[in-house]
C-alpha cells in the first residue's frame, strides 16, 4: 500500500518539476503509443481501439488547448492545424475502424516528436528569462507548452494506458 502511494507521489513530483520540453515529449510519445495500439486493435478489438483513441484524443485536446497564439504566431497556427487534423482522423477511425487514420496521425506527429526531442532542456525557460529581463514577457515561449493555468502534467498520469 505504501509502495503504491510512494510511486504515485514520485510520479507527481517528477511531472511537476520536469521541463516543459520533456513534458511535451512525454505527451507526444504517449499519444503515438495510443495511435499504434489503436491501429493494432482496429481489426478485431473495437473496445480497445476506442479506448486508445479516446486517450489519444485527450492528449491532442490538451496540446491544442495549451497553444498560445499570441506568442506562437504562425507556429501555433500550424500546430493547431495539425492537432485539428489528428482530432478529425481520430473521429474518422471511430466511425470506419480503418487503421490508416492512426497511421496518418503517426506519420504527421512523429517528426514533431523528433523536433521536440531536439530542443535542449530549459531552452524555453532561458528564452522566457531573457524576455522578462527585456520587459517583453507575457507568456511561455513554447507555443504548445502548458501555461500555469493548464497543468497538463497532472493529467498525464490519467492518460497512461
C-alpha positions as CSV (number, residue, x, y, z in Angstrom):
1,X,0.0,0.0,0.0
2,X,2.7,2.5,1.0
3,X,4.7,1.4,-2.1
4,X,1.9,2.5,-4.5
5,X,1.5,5.8,-2.7
6,X,5.2,6.4,-2.9
7,X,5.3,5.6,-6.6
8,X,2.3,7.9,-7.2
9,X,4.0,10.7,-5.2
10,X,7.2,10.3,-7.2
11,X,5.4,10.4,-10.5
12,X,3.5,13.6,-9.5
13,X,6.7,15.3,-8.3
14,X,8.6,14.3,-11.4
15,X,5.8,15.7,-13.6
16,X,5.6,18.9,-11.7
17,X,9.3,19.6,-11.8
18,X,10.3,18.5,-15.3
19,X,10.9,21.0,-18.0
20,X,8.2,21.9,-20.4
21,X,10.1,20.4,-23.3
22,X,10.3,17.0,-21.6
23,X,6.7,17.1,-20.7
24,X,5.7,17.8,-24.3
25,X,8.0,14.9,-25.5
26,X,6.2,12.6,-23.0
27,X,2.8,13.6,-24.2
28,X,3.8,13.0,-27.8
29,X,5.3,9.6,-27.0
30,X,2.2,8.5,-25.2
31,X,-0.1,9.9,-27.9
32,X,1.9,8.0,-30.6
33,X,1.8,4.8,-28.5
34,X,-2.0,5.1,-28.3
35,X,-2.3,5.6,-32.1
36,X,-0.2,2.4,-32.6
37,X,-2.3,0.4,-30.2
38,X,-5.5,1.7,-31.8
39,X,-4.3,0.7,-35.2
40,X,-3.4,-2.8,-33.9
41,X,-6.8,-3.2,-32.2
42,X,-8.7,-1.9,-35.2
43,X,-9.0,-5.4,-36.8
44,X,-11.0,-7.0,-34.0
45,X,-10.9,-5.3,-30.6
46,X,-13.2,-2.3,-31.0
47,X,-13.4,-1.5,-27.3
48,X,-9.6,-1.4,-27.0
49,X,-9.4,0.7,-30.2
50,X,-11.9,3.1,-28.9
51,X,-10.2,3.4,-25.5
52,X,-6.8,4.1,-27.1
53,X,-8.3,6.6,-29.5
54,X,-10.1,8.3,-26.6
55,X,-6.8,8.6,-24.7
56,X,-5.0,10.0,-27.8
57,X,-7.9,12.4,-28.3
58,X,-7.5,13.7,-24.7
59,X,-3.8,14.4,-25.4
60,X,-4.5,16.1,-28.7
61,X,-7.1,18.3,-27.0
62,X,-4.7,19.3,-24.2
63,X,-1.9,20.1,-26.7
64,X,-4.3,22.2,-28.8
65,X,-5.7,24.0,-25.8
66,X,-2.3,24.8,-24.5
67,X,-1.3,26.7,-27.6
68,X,-0.6,30.4,-27.1
69,X,-1.5,32.0,-30.4
70,X,-0.4,35.5,-29.2
71,X,3.1,34.3,-28.6
72,X,3.4,31.4,-31.0
73,X,2.0,33.2,-34.1
74,X,2.3,31.1,-37.3
75,X,3.9,28.2,-35.4
76,X,0.9,28.0,-33.1
77,X,-1.5,28.2,-36.1
78,X,0.4,25.4,-37.8
79,X,0.4,23.2,-34.7
80,X,-3.4,23.9,-34.3
81,X,-4.0,22.8,-37.8
82,X,-2.0,19.5,-37.2
83,X,-3.9,18.9,-34.0
84,X,-7.2,19.5,-35.7
85,X,-6.2,17.0,-38.4
86,X,-5.3,14.4,-35.8
87,X,-8.6,15.1,-34.0
88,X,-10.5,14.6,-37.2
89,X,-8.6,11.4,-38.0
90,X,-9.5,10.0,-34.6
91,X,-13.2,10.7,-35.2
92,X,-13.0,9.0,-38.6
93,X,-11.3,6.0,-37.2
94,X,-14.0,5.6,-34.6
95,X,-16.5,5.5,-37.4
96,X,-14.9,3.3,-40.0
97,X,-12.4,1.4,-37.9
98,X,-9.7,1.8,-40.6
99,X,-6.2,1.9,-39.1
100,X,-5.0,4.1,-41.9
101,X,-6.3,7.1,-39.8
102,X,-4.0,6.2,-36.9
103,X,-1.1,5.7,-39.3
104,X,-1.8,9.1,-40.8
105,X,-1.6,10.7,-37.4
106,X,1.7,8.8,-36.6
107,X,3.2,10.0,-39.9
108,X,2.3,13.6,-39.2
109,X,3.2,13.7,-35.5
110,X,6.4,11.6,-35.4
111,X,8.5,14.4,-36.9
112,X,7.1,16.8,-34.3
113,X,8.2,14.4,-31.6
114,X,11.7,14.4,-33.0
115,X,11.7,18.2,-33.2
116,X,10.7,18.5,-29.5
117,X,13.4,15.9,-28.6
118,X,16.0,18.1,-30.2
119,X,15.1,21.2,-28.1
120,X,17.7,21.5,-25.3
121,X,16.2,21.1,-21.8
122,X,15.4,24.5,-20.3
123,X,15.6,26.4,-23.6
124,X,12.1,27.8,-23.2
125,X,12.9,28.9,-19.6
126,X,16.1,30.6,-20.8
127,X,14.1,32.5,-23.5
128,X,11.4,33.4,-21.0
129,X,14.0,34.8,-18.6
130,X,15.5,36.9,-21.4
131,X,12.1,38.3,-22.2
132,X,11.5,39.1,-18.6
133,X,14.7,41.0,-18.4
134,X,13.8,42.9,-21.6
135,X,10.3,43.6,-20.2
136,X,8.5,41.8,-23.1
137,X,7.5,38.6,-21.3
138,X,3.8,37.8,-21.5
139,X,3.5,34.0,-21.8
140,X,5.6,30.9,-22.2
141,X,7.8,30.8,-25.3
142,X,6.9,27.3,-26.5
143,X,3.7,27.6,-28.5
144,X,2.4,24.2,-27.3
145,X,3.8,24.3,-23.8
146,X,1.2,24.2,-21.0
147,X,0.7,27.5,-19.2
148,X,0.4,27.8,-15.4
149,X,-3.4,27.7,-15.6
150,X,-3.3,24.4,-17.6
151,X,-1.2,21.9,-15.6
152,X,-1.1,19.2,-18.3
153,X,1.3,17.2,-16.3
154,X,-1.3,16.5,-13.7
155,X,-3.3,14.8,-16.3
156,X,-0.5,12.7,-17.9
157,X,-0.8,10.0,-15.3
158,X,-4.5,9.5,-16.0
159,X,-3.8,9.4,-19.8
160,X,-1.4,6.4,-19.4
161,X,-2.6,3.0,-20.6
